[in-house]
Amino acid sequence: MRELTCVEICAGAGGQSLGLEQAGFSHAATVEIDPDACGTLRLNRQHAWKIVETDVHQFDGRAYRGIDLLAGGVPCPPFSVAGKQLGTGDARDLFPQALRLVRECDPAAVMIENVPGLSQAKFTAYREQILAELHGLGYRTDWQVVNASAFGVPQLRPRFILIAMKPAPFSHFEWPTTTGTSPTVGEALRAMMAEGGWKGADAWARKANGVGPTLVGGSRKHGGPDLGPTRAREAWAKLAVDGRGVADAPPPVDAPVDHMPRLTRDMAAVIQGFPPEWRFYGRKTAAYRQIGNAFPPPVALAIGQRVLAALTRWLDQRP
């Protein structure tokens, strides 16, 4: 059986890329414009993935025609409740480029993730326009909101996932089921909070007894090294986390036992479902922006496995 390949656009820090790799896909091209994110991709997969540092507008998909999967997390600001929700009026809307690449690559399957804001009624006409074009290209489609916490990630992080496939493999596709109870923030981070010798780590972990709200990474123009706008910071405070900034290190040994700690960028990466060995390039703000904007690898793995299974069954049945 041949190896199944994918092209990924807007790859960011590699959350979706890693999950798809774990699912069994080989990356023919991993496309990202941000130099810090490209630095992260090179730190971790310099020799395993073809990393293409370019604007997706400039990426020519014709060289990858017949790829098995086109994937990506196109920018969410046009549809995010934290933004102005300008949709097609936002210059950052890259769905038209994703559709162009579908036409150029003619993949067997497409997997695009975005914020759940895109599922709102105000964007119904826009969604129908996207689906109409995919149907015109011969794809069958489905769109679902998926919560990261349903797949072992200690964070809610709902995402709106579009799956499109040629009719034959689509007949074999099923959405993944949940993978059990997600760890709480306290369970996921207790050991990391205790690394500096802080005596309050156990008590803190008992207070942080729920999954976290969605991390907000912001953009180069908006947002800094904090856990998001006021609403997000208030939700983190209920889990005994100070969301007003990102710490350089865990609480020290002399921190008060009732101290409300901040997350380090490594802790934020755990909240996103990245493995401990995954490294991030750039200064603290740039690294946290990559982490906060990432697609959790366990979610990409779960969906990627179902996409790969559908493609594999289809290929096995071909003459």
QUICOR-V947921 format. One record per backbone hydrogen bond with DSSP energy under -0.5 kcal/mol. NH is the residue of the N-H (numbers start at 1). CO is the residue of the C=O. If there is no record, write none. Layout:
nh=<NH:NH>
co=<CO:CO>
This chain:
nh=<6:7:8:9:11:14:18:19:20:21:22:23:24:24:25:26:28:28:29:30:31:32:38:39:40:41:42:43:44:45:46:49:50:51:52:52:53:54:54:58:59:59:61:63:64:65:66:67:67:68:69:70:71:71:72:73:73:74:79:80:83:85:87:89:90:91:93:94:98:99:100:101:102:103:104:105:106:108:109:110:111:112:113:114:116:118:119:120:123:124:127:128:129:130:131:132:133:134:135:136:137:138:139:140:142:144:146:146:148:148:149:150:151:152:153:155:156:159:160:161:161:162:163:163:164:165:166:167:170:171:172:173:179:185:186:188:189:190:193:194:195:197:198:201:204:205:206:207:208:209:212:217:217:219:226:227:233:234:235:236:237:238:239:240:241:242:243:245:246:247:253:255:259:261:261:265:268:269:270:271:272:273:274:278:287:288:289:290:291:292:293:294:296:299:300:301:302:303:304:305:306:307:308:309:310:311:312:313:314:315:316:317:318:318>
co=<26:69:29:71:31:11:14:15:16:17:18:19:20:21:20:4:6:26:6:50:8:52:34:35:36:37:38:39:40:41:42:45:27:49:30:50:51:32:52:55:55:56:59:60:61:62:105:64:105:5:5:109:7:69:111:9:10:72:76:76:80:77:78:86:87:89:90:92:94:95:96:97:98:99:100:101:102:67:68:164:70:162:72:160:158:115:116:117:120:121:123:124:125:126:127:128:129:130:131:132:133:135:134:165:163:161:144:159:156:157:156:147:148:149:148:153:212:146:114:144:159:112:142:161:110:140:108:138:166:167:169:170:150:210:208:184:185:186:189:190:192:194:251:198:200:201:202:203:204:207:154:215:292:222:224:243:229:230:231:232:233:234:236:237:236:261:241:242:225:263:196:252:256:240:259:247:264:265:266:267:268:270:269:275:283:284:285:286:287:288:289:291:294:296:296:297:298:299:300:301:302:303:304:305:306:307:308:309:310:311:312:313:314:315>
